[in-house]
């Protein structure tokens, strides 16, 4: 999904959220947020990374065999934030 598509989804879900922001600026903000999330996930070899309102990424190193050679790969699983966590986060704005 492209950043502008996310901006459009946000505008559909809550038109007032981005009403005063040009689409190009909103797209840059969304792209920057996604880039930062990616950097945070890349910087962790093993453990948990939580993002308020988004959810939890669990990162672990897994050994697997490929072409007769064992290699270690990073596996990332994601769990969506529960509704009560989203409500809590909204209260912390």
C-alpha positions in Angstrom: 0.0 0.0 0.0 1.3 3.4 -0.9 1.5 6.4 1.5 -1.1 8.3 -0.5 -3.5 5.4 -0.2 -3.1 5.5 3.6 -3.8 9.2 3.5 -7.0 8.6 1.6 -8.1 5.9 4.1 -7.5 8.3 6.9 -9.5 11.0 5.2 -12.4 8.6 4.6 -12.4 7.3 8.2 -12.2 10.7 9.7 -12.4 13.7 7.3 -11.4 16.3 10.0 -8.1 14.6 10.8 -6.2 15.8 7.8 -8.6 18.6 6.6 -6.1 21.4 7.1 -3.1 19.5 5.6 -2.3 19.3 1.9 -2.3 15.7 0.6 1.4 16.0 -0.3 2.4 17.0 3.2 0.2 14.3 4.8 1.8 11.7 2.4 5.3 12.8 3.5 4.3 12.5 7.2 2.8 9.0 6.6 5.9 7.9 4.7 8.2 9.2 7.4 6.3 7.3 10.1 6.4 4.1 8.1 10.2 4.6 7.5 10.8 5.1 11.2 8.8 2.0 12.1 10.9 0.1 9.6 14.1 1.5 11.1 13.0 0.5 14.6 12.2 -3.1 13.5 15.5 -3.4 11.6 17.5 -2.3 14.6 16.2 -5.0 16.9 17.6 -8.6 16.5 15.3 -10.2 19.0 12.6 -9.0 21.3 9.4 -7.0 21.3 8.7 -3.6 19.7 5.4 -1.9 20.7 3.7 0.9 18.9 0.8 2.6 20.7 -2.5 2.2 18.8 -0.8 0.0 16.2 0.3 -3.2 18.0 3.2 -5.3 18.9 5.9 -6.7 16.7 7.7 -9.8 18.0 11.2 -10.3 16.5 13.2 -13.5 16.8 16.1 -15.2 15.0 15.2 -18.5 13.5 17.6 -21.1 12.0 16.6 -22.7 8.8 18.1 -24.9 6.2 18.4 -23.6 2.6 20.2 -25.4 -0.2 21.9 -27.7 2.4 23.2 -24.8 4.5 21.9 -23.6 7.8 21.2 -19.9 8.0 19.7 -17.6 10.6 16.9 -15.4 9.5 14.9 -12.7 11.3 11.2 -13.5 11.7 8.8 -10.8 12.6 5.2 -11.4 13.8 2.7 -8.8 14.4 -0.3 -8.6 16.8 -2.8 -5.8 16.4 -3.4 -3.6 19.4 -6.5 -4.5 21.4 -9.4 -2.1 21.5 -8.7 -1.3 25.2 -5.1 -0.4 24.4 -6.2 1.9 21.7 -8.6 3.6 24.1 -5.9 4.0 26.7 -3.5 5.5 24.1 -6.2 8.0 23.1 -6.4 9.2 26.6 -2.6 9.8 26.6 -2.6 12.3 23.8 
